């Protein structure tokens, strides 16, 4: 077998062939949070429709979304939204031609991660009764 045949076929062959990089992890997470936002919009629509249908429906929706599982899903949806927003802003800078240097890409990647976590916690602390 020649050396050319031993090369990995895809950069997603994580393991002995490919070391995950900050940019690839953030890119995969960006796509996953985009899908999560679409799926997470279903409970939001459920809540809005319940509010429009009347007090009984709204009370039931509040009970479902106020449960521990409902709160966890809403927390993750909030984080997904803020992560997706922060990474989207990062991509806008890239589209303008800024931040491609390895050091800057790593710094902006960590800024995305930490800002999404901090903003999510702040949102939930502010919204808490």
PAZAPA-4460 file (N, C-alpha, C; in steps of 0.05 Angstrom, whole numbers, plus 32768, in hexadecimal, padded with zeros to 4 digits):
% residues 129
    n_x    n_y    n_z   ca_x   ca_y   ca_z    c_x    c_y    c_z   seq   type   mol
   8011   7FE9   8000   8000   8000   8000   8012   8019   8000     1      X     A
   800D   802B   7FEE   801D   8043   7FED   8016   8057   8003     2      X     A
   8027   806A   8008   8023   807E   801D   800A   808F   8017     3      X     A
   8004   8093   7FFE   7FEC   80A3   7FF6   7FD2   8095   7FFF     4      X     A
   7FD2   807B   7FFF   7FBA   806C   8007   7FB6   806B   8025     5      X     A
   7FCA   8072   8034   7FC7   8072   8052   7FBC   808C   805D     6      X     A
   7FB9   80A0   804C   7FAF   80BA   8056   7F91   80B8   805C     7      X     A
   7F88   80C8   8070   7F6C   80C8   8076   7F5C   80D4   805E     8      X     A
   7F44   80CB   805B   7F33   80D4   8045   7F23   80ED   804D     9      X     A
   7F20   80F2   8066   7F0F   8108   806F   7F1B   8114   8088    10      X     A
   7F19   812F   808B   7F24   813B   80A3   7F13   8134   80BC    11      X     A
   7EFC   8128   80B8   7EEC   8120   80CF   7EF3   8105   80DA    12      X     A
   7F08   80F9   80D0   7F11   80DF   80DA   7F22   80E4   80F3    13      X     A
   7F14   80EC   8108   7F22   80F3   8121   7F2E   80DA   812D    14      X     A
   7F45   80DC   8137   7F53   80C5   8143   7F71   80C9   813D    15      X     A
   7F7D   80B4   8133   7F9A   80B5   812F   7FA1   80C6   8116    16      X     A
   7F8D   80CC   8105   7F93   80DB   80ED   7F90   80F9   80EF    17      X     A
   7F7E   8102   80FF   7F76   811E   80FF   7F72   8128   811B    18      X     A
   7F7F   813E   8122   7F7B   814A   813B   7F66   8161   8139    19      X     A
   7F51   815F   8148   7F3C   8174   8146   7F48   8190   814C    20      X     A
   7F3F   81A4   813C   7F49   81BF   8140   7F31   81D0   814A    21      X     A
   7F38   81E7   8156   7F24   81F9   8161   7F10   8200   814B    22      X     A
   7F19   8207   8134   7F07   8210   811E   7EF5   81FA   8115    23      X     A
   7EFF   81E1   8114   7EED   81CB   810B   7ED8   81C5   8120    24      X     A
   7EE0   81C5   8139   7ECD   81BF   814F   7EB8   81D5   814F    25      X     A
   7EC0   81EE   814D   7EAC   8204   814D   7E9A   8203   8135    26      X     A
   7EA4   81FB   811E   7E94   81F8   8106   7E7F   81E2   8109    27      X     A
   7E87   81CC   8114   7E74   81B6   8118   7E5F   81BE   812D    28      X     A
   7E68   81CC   8142   7E55   81D5   8156   7E42   81EA   814B    29      X     A
   7E4C   81FB   8139   7E3B   820F   812D   7E24   8202   811D    30      X     A
   7E2B   81ED   810F   7E17   81DF   80FF   7E03   81D1   8112    31      X     A
   7E0D   81C5   8127   7DFC   81B6   813A   7DE9   81CA   8148    32      X     A
   7DF3   81E1   8150   7DE2   81F5   815D   7DCD   8200   814A    33      X     A
   7DD4   8202   8130   7DC0   820B   811D   7DA9   81F7   811B    34      X     A
   7DB0   81DD   811B   7D9B   81C9   811B   7D8C   81C9   8135    35      X     A
   7D9A   81CD   814B   7D8D   81CF   8165   7D79   81E6   8167    36      X     A
   7D81   81FC   815A   7D6F   8213   815B   7D55   820E   814C    37      X     A
   7D57   81FF   8136   7D3F   81F8   8126   7D2D   81E6   8137    38      X     A
   7D39   81D2   8143   7D2A   81BF   8153   7D1F   81CD   816C    39      X     A
   7D2F   81DE   8178   7D27   81ED   8190   7D12   8202   818C    40      X     A
   7D0D   8208   8173   7CF7   821B   816D   7CDC   820F   8170    41      X     A
   7CDB   81F4   816F   7CC1   81E6   8172   7CB4   81EC   818E    42      X     A
   7CC4   81E9   81A4   7CB8   81F0   81BE   7CB0   820E   81C0    43      X     A
   7CBF   821F   81B3   7CB9   823C   81B3   7C9E   8240   81A5    44      X     A
   7C9A   8234   818E   7C80   8236   8180   7C69   822A   8191    45      X     A
   7C6F   8213   819D   7C5C   8206   81AF   7C53   821A   81C5    46      X     A
   7C66   8228   81D1   7C60   823B   81E6   7C4F   8252   81DC    47      X     A
   7C57   825D   81C5   7C48   8273   81B9   7C2C   826B   81B1    48      X     A
   7C29   8254   81A4   7C0E   824B   819C   7BFD   8246   81B5    49      X     A
   7C09   823A   81CA   7BFB   8236   81E3   7BF1   8250   81EF    50      X     A
   7C02   8264   81EE   7BFA   827E   81F9   7BE2   828A   81E9    51      X     A
   7BE2   8285   81CF   7BCD   8290   81BE   7BB3   8281   81C1    52      X     A
   7BB4   8267   81CA   7B9C   8257   81CC   7B8E   825B   81E6    53      X     A
   7B9B   8267   81FA   7B8C   826C   8213   7B9C   8263   822B    54      X     A
   7B90   826A   8242   7B9E   8267   825C   7BA4   8249   8262    55      X     A
   7B91   8237   825C   7B96   821B   8262   7BAD   820F   8252    56      X     A
   7BAD   8216   8239   7BC4   820C   8228   7BDE   8218   8230    57      X     A
   7BDD   8232   8237   7BF6   8240   8240   7C00   8234   825A    58      X     A
   7BEE   822E   826C   7BF6   8223   8286   7C03   8207   8281    59      X     A
   7BF8   81F8   826F   7C04   81DD   8269   7C20   81E1   825D    60      X     A
   7C23   81F4   824B   7C3D   81F8   823E   7C51   8202   8253    61      X     A
   7C48   8213   8265   7C5A   821C   827A   7C63   8205   828C    62      X     A
   7C51   81F3   8291   7C57   81DB   82A1   7C6C   81CA   8293    63      X     A
   7C68   81C5   8279   7C7B   81B5   8269   7C96   81C3   8268    64      X     A
   7C96   81DC   825F   7CB0   81EA   825C   7CBD   81F2   8276    65      X     A
   7CAD   81F2   828C   7CB8   81F9   82A6   7CC3   81E1   82B4    66      X     A
   7CBF   81C9   82A9   7CCA   81B1   82B6   7CE9   81B1   82B4    67      X     A
   7CF5   81A0   82C2   7D13   819F   82C2   7D1D   819A   82A6    68      X     A
   7D11   8186   8298   7D19   8180   827C   7D14   8198   826A    69      X     A
   7CFD   81A5   826D   7CF6   81BC   825D   7D0A   81D3   8261    70      X     A
   7D11   81D7   827A   7D24   81EC   8281   7D40   81E6   8275    71      X     A
   7D48   81CD   8277   7D62   81C5   826C   7D62   81C9   824D    72      X     A
   7D4D   81C1   8240   7D4B   81C5   8223   7D4B   81E3   821C    73      X     A
   7D3D   81F3   822B   7D3D   8210   8226   7D59   821C   822B    74      X     A
   7D67   8213   8240   7D82   821C   8246   7D94   8215   822E    75      X     A
   7D93   81FD   8224   7DA4   81F5   820E   7D9C   8204   81F4    76      X     A
   7D83   820A   81F1   7D7A   8219   81DA   7D85   8236   81DB    77      X     A
   7D85   8241   81F4   7D90   825C   81F8   7DAE   825C   81F1    78      X     A
   7DBC   8247   81FB   7DD9   8246   81F5   7DDD   8243   81D7    79      X     A
   7DCE   8232   81CA   7DD0   822E   81AD   7DCD   8248   819E    80      X     A
   7DB8   8257   81A6   7DB3   8271   819A   7DCA   8284   819D    81      X     A
   7DD5   8286   81B5   7DEA   8299   81BA   7E05   8290   81AE    82      X     A
   7E0A   8276   81AE   7E22   826B   81A1   7E20   8270   8183    83      X     A
   7E09   826B   8177   7E06   826E   815A   7E09   828B   8153    84      X     A
   7DFE   829D   8163   7E01   82BA   815F   7E1F   82C3   8160    85      X     A
   7E2C   82BA   8176   7E48   82C2   8179   7E5A   82B7   8163    86      X     A
   7E56   829E   815B   7E66   8293   8146   7E5E   82A0   812B    87      X     A
   7E45   82A8   8128   7E3D   82B6   8110   7E4B   82D1   810D    88      X     A
   7E4E   82DF   8124   7E5D   82F8   8124   7E7A   82F3   811C    89      X     A
   7E85   82DE   8127   7EA1   82D6   8120   7EA3   82D2   8102    90      X     A
   7E90   82C4   80F6   7E90   82BF   80DA   7E8D   82D9   80C9    91      X     A
   7E7E   82EC   80D4   7E7C   8306   80C6   7E98   8313   80C4    92      X     A
   7EA7   8312   80D9   7EC2   831D   80D9   7ED3   830D   80C4    93      X     A
   7ED0   82F3   80C4   7EDF   82E3   80B0   7ED7   82EB   8094    94      X     A
   7EBD   82EF   8090   7EB4   82F7   8075   7EC0   8312   806C    95      X     A
   7EC6   8323   8080   7ED2   833D   807A   7EF0   833A   8077    96      X     A
   7EFB   8322   807C   7F18   831E   8078   7F28   8321   8092    97      X     A
   7F1C   8322   80A9   7F2A   8325   80C2   7F2A   830C   80D2    98      X     A
   7F40   8307   80E1   7F41   82F2   80F5   7F49   82D6   80EB    99      X     A
   7F55   82D5   80D3   7F5C   82BA   80C9   7F77   82B0   80D4   100      X     A
   7F87   82C1   80E0   7FA0   82B8   80EB   7F9B   82A4   8101   101      X     A
   7FAC   828F   8103   7FA7   8279   8116   7FA2   8283   8133   102      X     A
   7FB2   8296   813C   7FB0   82A0   8157   7F95   82AF   815A   103      X     A
   7F8D   82BF   8147   7F74   82CD   8149   7F5C   82BA   8146   104      X     A
   7F5E   82A6   8135   7F49   8293   8132   7F44   8284   814D   105      X     A
   7F5A   827D   815A   7F57   826F   8174   7F4B   8281   8189   106      X     A
   7F54   829A   818A   7F4A   82AD   819D   7F2C   82B3   8199   107      X     A
   7F24   82B7   8180   7F08   82BC   817A   7EF7   82A3   817F   108      X     A
   7F03   828C   817B   7EF4   8273   8181   7EEE   8271   819F   109      X     A
   7F02   8276   81AF   7EFD   8276   81CC   7EEA   828C   81D5   110      X     A
   7EEB   82A3   81C7   7ED9   82B8   81CD   7EBC   82AF   81C7   111      X     A
   7EB8   82A0   81B2   7E9D   8296   81AB   7E94   8283   81C1   112      X     A
   7EA5   8271   81C9   7E9E   825D   81DD   7E96   826B   81F8   113      X     A
   7EA8   827B   8202   7EA4   8288   821C   7E8D   829C   821B   114      X     A
   7E8B   82AC   8206   7E75   82BF   8205   7E5A   82B1   8204   115      X     A
   7E58   829B   81F6   7E3E   828D   81F5   7E37   8281   8210   116      X     A
   7E4B   8277   821F   7E46   826C   823A   7E3E   8283   824D   117      X     A
   7E4D   8298   824D   7E48   82AF   8260   7E2E   82BC   825A   118      X     A
   7E28   82C1   8240   7E0F   82CE   8239   7DF7   82BC   823F   119      X     A
   7DF9   82A2   823C   7DE4   8290   8243   7DDE   8291   8261   120      X     A
   7DF3   8290   8271   7DEF   8291   828E   7DE3   82AC   8296   121      X     A
   7DED   82C2   828A   7DE2   82DC   8291   7DC4   82DE   8289   122      X     A
   7DBD   82D4   8272   7DA1   82D4   8269   7D8F   82C6   827D   123      X     A
   7D98   82AE   8286   7D88   829F   8299   7D88   82AB   82B5   124      X     A
   7D9D   82B8   82BC   7D9D   82C6   82D7   7D8A   82DE   82D6   125      X     A
   7D8A   82ED   82C0   7D79   8304   82BD   7D5C   82FC   82BB   126      X     A
   7D57   82E6   82AC   7D3B   82DE   82A8   7D2F   82CE   82BF   127      X     A
   7D40   82C6   82D2   7D36   82B6   82E9   7D23   82C7   82FA   128      X     A
   7D0E   82BA   8304   7CFB   82C9   8315   7D07   82D1   832F   129      X     A
***
